[in-house]
Amino acid sequence: MEQQLELELELEQALEGHTDRVWGVAWSPSGEHLASCSGDKTVRIWSRRDLSQQQQQQQQQQHQAQQHASPPSSWICSAVLEDAHTRTIRACGWSPNGRHLATASFDATTAVWELQGGTWEQVATLEGHENEVKCVAWSPDGGLIATCGRDRSVWVWESLPGNEYECVDVKQGHAQDVKMVAWHPSGELLASASYDDSIKMWATDGDEWSCVQTLGGSSGQGHTSTVWAVAFDPTGNTLASCSDDCTVRIWQRSSSGSSSSSSREDLGSPGAYGDGGRDRSWKCTATICEVHTRTIFTLDWSPDGLLATGDGENSIRVFRCGASPAQHPPTATNATPQRGDDSDGECAPASAASPASVTASTDPGLASASTRPADDLHGTGASGRSSAPDTIMQDTQPQQGHDVEVGGQEAIGDEGWRMVACRLQASSQDVNCVRWQPQRAVHLSVQQGLLTGQGAGSLLASAGDDGLVRLWRVVPAPRSDVHI
C-alpha cells in the first residue's frame, strides 16, 4: 500500500555570517526577528527585510511560478552582538516582551542585552556557574531566568527593576552536566535535561525550588543515554525529550493513582504544578525510535502541534500525532557516537547499548506499535551510520527530500505518532537546533497569501555545525513525491 507524504520542508533561505558552528537559534515573541549564537562568540539578529506591496506580489508570483525554487531572500542580519563573551555562546533566549535577549556562554557567564533606541546594549552579566553555561531560558511572565551548566547545577534568577538580576536558588540534583532547561507554559514548572540520562521537574512552593519528579536516569525507565533537549507542547500537557540513544520520548501528565514509567519523588506542595502537585505526575506514553540513526540533539513543537527534530545525521524530521495507514515490519538500526560540547564542540566517547525497539502506551486513544510497555526500551546499537532505511514502528510516513522507502509496523488504535516530513542533508554537518516561528507570524504569512493548505505558513529555523542558519517553509508535498 502506498502512502502519500503529507508535508515537505522547502528551503526558503540560508543565512550566512557566522564564522564558526551555530549552536542555537531563537525567535523573538513576534516572530519578526531571529537570534543565532555561535562558536565565533557572537550573536546575530536576523530580521525580515521590509518589502513594498508590489515587491511582495512579485515575490509571491515568482514563488508560485517556480514551486520547487526557493523564494527571493527576505531575511537580513540587522545586528551583531559581540564583545560580551570570551568563549562560545551556547544558547540564547528572548524575554517575553521581546526587549531583552539573554546569552549563555562557555565562559561561565550569561549576558543580558536590551534593545535601546534601535541598538542592542549589554545591560547585565550573570555570574556564578563554575564553568560552561549550556542553556538559558526566560519564564513565560519574564520574571525569572533559568540557566544550567557543566557544573551540574540549575540556577534561577529573578529579574528586578533597573536591569538588576538576583539569584534566588541553585539546585544540584543532577549527577552530570545539565544540557538544557525549559519552562512549562504556566511558569510554575521547570524541566532540566542532563548528561546523567535523566529529566528533572522543578517546582516552587514560593520560597524554594525543589525536584518534584525525575524521569529516567537511575530508574532505568527513560532514556538510556544523554538527554540533549526537552520541550513542552503549547498546551503544557505533553513533554517531548530527545537523546543520544537516538529516541524521542513523549511524556504526558497523568493523574495520581495511574502507573508511571518514571521515578516519583516528593511532589511538593499542592500548588506545585498549578493544579495540585500531588495529583499529577509525568508518564511516558510513547517512544519514537528506529527512525534516527544518530544522536538527536534538538526538538521543538510548532504552534499547531508538529514536533521537529534535528540530529547528527544532518537531517530534520517532523512528526505528528494522529492516525495513519499500516506499514511493513521495521528493520534494525544502529546508534551513533555520543558527542559532547564541553570543550567548544569536542566529541565524547561513544557508549554501546543494545538494539532499540519502538514502544507506545496502551492508554486509550494512543496507538501502540508494540505489545511491550513504553518503558521497556534498552537503547540502541553500536555507533555508525546505518545503511538500512530509516524506520518508525509507530505510524510511519516517508522521508522527504530523497526517494526512499520507510518501513514501519501496523498501528494499533486510532492515534499514533508518525513522520510527516523529513529533510535529509538539511545541513552539511550536525543539526544543533531547530525552532518553529511563533504563531503570530504564521498567521501573517497565511493572510498575505504566501501559502495555503495544511501546514501553510509554518517556518522552521535550524542551526548547524556548518556555520549556517537555515529557514525552512513547510508546504504540502507534491502528489508525485515519495511514497511508501
N, C-alpha and C positions, 0 to 999 in steps of 0.2 A: 504494500500500500504506500502510495506516495503522499507526502505531506508538504504543503507549500510553506516556505519560510515566511514568517509574518513581517519582520522588520529588517532593515539594514542600516548600518552606520555609514553615512556618507561624509567624507572629509570636507569640511567647509573651509578650514584654513589651518595652516601650520604657522605658529608664531615663533619667530627666531629672534634671538637677542642674548640669551644666557650663554655663558662660555663654559659651563660645566653641567653635570646632570641636574635635572629639575626634580626635586623631591616632592613638592606638593603644589596644589592649586586650590584656590578658594574663591567662590563667587561672593560679591557683595550682596546684601539682602535684596536689593532691587534687581540684581541680575545684569546691571548695566556695566559692571566692572569685574575684572578677574585679576586676582593676585597670584603670582607664581614665585616660588622660592627655590634657591639653588645652592649647589656647592660652590658657586662663584661668589658667595657671601652677599648677594643682592636679592632684593625683591623687585619684581617688575609689576606694574599696574597696567593692565590692558583694557582699553575702552573702545566701545563701538564708534566708528567714525560717523559723524553726522552727515547724512545724505539728504539732498533735496528730494521732494516728492517725485520729480522727473527721474532722478538717478535711481530711486527705489523702484520705480516702474520698469526702467531699463534693466535693472538687476534681476527683477522677477521674470521679465520676458526672456532674458538670456538663459536664466536657470531652467525655465520651463522648456525652452527650445533644446537645451542640452541636458537631458535628465541625468546623465552619468558624469557630467562635468561639475567640478566644484564651482560655487558662485564666486564672483569677484571678491577680493579681500575687503573686509569691512571692519577688522579689529586692528588697532594700532597701540603701540606702547606709549602711554601718556605720562608715565613717571617711573623713575628708578630710585628705589630706596637703598642707600648704601652707607657704609662707614659706621654702622651701629654694631656690627658683629665682626669678630676676628676669625671665625671658622664657619663651616657650612651652616646654612639656615635650613633646618629640617622640616619646619611646618609653619603655616601662617593661618590666621583666622580673623574674621571681621567681627566687630561688635554689632549687635542687632540694629543699631541706628545707622550703621554704615559710615560713621565718622572716625572710627578708630580701627587700627589694624595691629594685631599682636604677632610677633615673630619669635619662634623658638630656635635656639642655635646650639650647636655642639660646643660653643664656648662657655656653656653653663648658664647663660643668661637668656632672658626673654625681654624683648624690647616692645614698647607700646608707641605707636605712631598716631598722630592726629592730623586730619586734613584742616589746614588753617589758611583761609583765603586762597584756596586753589593749590596750595603747596603742602606736601606731607612733611611734618616735623616730628622728630623723636621727642616724646614728652616724658617717658619714664623707662627705667630699666629694673626688671625684677630679678633679684639675685638671691641665691640660697641653695640651689641644686649643687651637688658636689662635682658633677661633670655633665656630660651631654644632656641637653633637654630635647626630648624626642617629639613632643606634641604640645599644642596649646589650644584651648577651646573656651569661648565665651559662653556663659549661661544664657538661656533664652531671654531673660529680662535685662541682661547686660550688667547685673550687679556683681557677678563673680567671674573669675578666670581660673581655669584648671590647667595645670601643667604636669608633666611626668617626665621621667628620665632614666638614664642608665644607672643612677644611684638607687633604683628600685622603689622610688618614692612617688607619691602623688601629692601635689601641693594645691591648696585652694586659696585664692587671693580675693580680697574684697576691693571693689572699685569705690573710691571715695571722691568727694568734690575736689576740684583743682588738679585733676590728673594724678592723684595720690593712690597708691595701691598698698594694701596691708595683707600680709599672710595671716590667715585665720586658722589654718590647720595643715598639718603634714602627716600623711599616712604612709606606713611602712609595711603594708600587708603582703606585698608580692615578694617572692623568693629570688627573682631575677629582674632584668631590665623591664621597664614598663614602656611599651611601644606606643600606646595611644590612649587618649581619654575622650569620651563623648558624653554629652549631656542628653538626658531624657527631655522630650519636648516640654514637660511640665516644669523642668528645672529642679525637681526635688530628688532626682536620682542621677548619679554619675557612674558611668561604666569605664573600667580600665582593662586594657588587654596587655598581656605580658609574655615575655620570653619563657616564663615558667609554665606555659601551656594553658593558663587559666584566664578567666574573665572575672573580675570582681565588681560587685554592685555596691556603691557607697550611697548612704543617705544620712540626713542630718536630723537631730532632734531639736535643732535651734541653737545649740551651743557647740556641738562637736559632730564631726562626720565619722561614721563607723561602717564597717563592712557588713552588709545585711545578707549577702549571699555570694557564694563562689561557684562559678560554673566551670566544671572540668578540673584540670590540674591533678592533684594527688588522688582525687576520687576516681580517676580513670574513666569518667563518664562524660567526656567532652572532647576537645581537640587533643591530638597526641603529639603535637609539636607547637612551636611558637605561634601565638595568636598575633597576627600583624595588625588587624583592624576590626573595629566594631562600628555598627551604625544602627540607630533606631529608625524605624519607618515613621512617616509623618503622623500616624495615629498614636505612636508611642506604645502600641500593644505588641509589637514584634521587634526583635533584635536580630540582626544578621552579623555573623563573625566569619573571618577567613583566616587561613593558617598555612604554615609551612607544610602541613600534612596534606595539602592540595584539596582540601574540602571547604565547603561553605556550610555552616550550621545555622539553622533557623530556630530561634528561641521565642516562645510566646508566654505571656502571663497566664498563670493557672491559679485557680482558687485553692485555698487551704484544704487539705484532705486528699487532693489528687496526687498521684505519684509524680515524682520529679526525678529527672535524669541528672540533676546537679546536687552537689553537696549543700545542705542547708545550714546556715549559721544563724545566730540570733537575728531575728528580723527587726529588731529595734522597736521604736515607738509605733503606736497605731497609725500615726500620720506619715510614716517613713516613705511610703510610696504615693502619698497624696490621696489614697483611697483605702487606707487600712493596711499598714505594713505586715501585720501578722496574717492577713488573709490573702496575701499574694506572694507568688514566687515565680521564677522563670523556668520553663521546661523546654528541652529540645524537642521540637515536633517534626523536624525534617533535616536530613543531611544530603547535600548535593556533592557527589564525588564521581570519580572516573570521567570527569569532564576536563578538568585542568590537569595537566601533566607536570607542571612546575608550580613552585610556590605562588600562592595568591597573596599579593601584597596589599590590595586595596579593594574596597567596595563602597557603594553608595546607593541610596534609594532616590528614585525620581519622585516628584510631587504626586504622580499618579500611581506609584507602587511598583515601578520597574526596578529591578536590582541589577546594577552593573558591577563587574569585577575586572580587575587588571592583574596581570600575572607575569611570571618570569619567562613565559613562553612568548612574550611580546604581544599578547593578544588581549582584546577586550571582549567580554561576553555579557549578554543581557538576558536576564531571567524574568519570568512572570509566573505567578501562581494562578492556576486555572486548569480546566480540562484540556486534554489533548489526546490524539489517537494513540493506539498501541504501537509499540516498536519491537524491533528484534532484540534478542538477548545481547547483553553487552560483552565487550572483550576487556581483558585486564589491561590496566595502565600502570606506569611506573611513576614514582615520586621523584623529587628533584633535590639537589643540594640545598642546604639551608644557607641563606645569605644574611650576614649581619651588617648593621650600619653603625657599629661602634667607632670605627676609625675612618669616617668620611667615605664609607662605601665598601670597605674591605669585606670579603666573604668569610663566613664562619664555616667550620667543617660540617659535612653532611651527617645526618643521623639516619640510620637504617630503620625500617619498620616493615610490617607485614602487609600483604595485599589488602587494598581497600574494598569496601562494598557500600553501595548506596543504600541508605535506610530511610524510612519515613515513619511518622507516627501512625498508629491505627486509630487515633482520635476521630470522632465523627467529623465528616466534612473535609478530611485531609487524605490525599492519596497515599497509598503505601506501595513502594516499589519492591518491598521485600517483606517476608513474614517475620523477620527478626526485628527486635525493638530498636528504637532510634539510637540508643546508647551503645549498641553492640558494634562498635567501629574500632578497628585496631590499627588505623593508619594506612600508609602506602608503602610501596616497594622501594627498591634501591634507586639511587639517583640516575638521571639520564632522561633524554627526550624519547618518548615512545613513538614508534613508527605506526602503531595501531591507530585507527580512527578514534577521535575523542568520543566518549560515550557519556550518557546520563541515564541512569536506570529509572529515573522518575520523570515521565512525560517529556521526552526529548524533542527538540527541534533542531534542524540542520544548522551548521555553521555558515556564517556569511563571509563573503569575500573571496572564497575559492570554491570550486566544485568538489565537494567532499560528501561522504556518507557518514551518518551518525547512527550508531546503534543505540538501543535502549530496551528497557523491559516494560512489559504491559503494565499500565497503571491500574490500580485498584481504587475505586471510589470515584467521586465526581470532580475532585480537585487534585492538583499536584503541581510541583514545580517543574517547569520546562524551560529550555533555552529558546528564546525567540529571535536572537540575533547574535552574530559573532563576527568580529573583525580580526582575522589572522594577520600577523605582522602589522599591528596598529602602531608599532614603534620598531625601530631597528634594534633596540635593546629593551631591557625590563620596563614594564609599565608600573610606575611607582604610585600613581594616584589617579583616581577618577572622581569627578564631581559633576552632578547634574545642576543645570541652571535653575534658579528658583522659579516658582510657578508664575509669578507676575510677568516675567519676561517671556515665558512660553505663551501666555495669553496674548501678549502684544504681537508675537510672530504670527499667530493664527489670525488675529484681527487684520493684520497687514496683508493677508493672503499669500504669505510665503509658502505655506504648506497646508494641505487638507488631508483628512483621513486619520486612521488610527495612529497614535503616536505623533501626530502633527506638531511641529514646533519644538519638540524636545531637543535640547542642545546639551551635549556632554563634553566636558573638558578633560583632557588627560595629560599627564606629565610623565616623561620618560628619562631613562639614563642617557639617551642620545642628545639631551640638551634642548629638546623641543617641547613646546606646548601645542597640543592639537585640539581643535574644536570639531566635534562630530555632530552632524544633524541626523536625527532619527527619522526615517522615511519608510513608507510601506515598501516591501520588497517587490521587485518586478515579478510578474506572473511566471516568467520563463526562467527564474533564478533557481538556486539549489533546491533539490528535493531529497527526501529520504524515503 
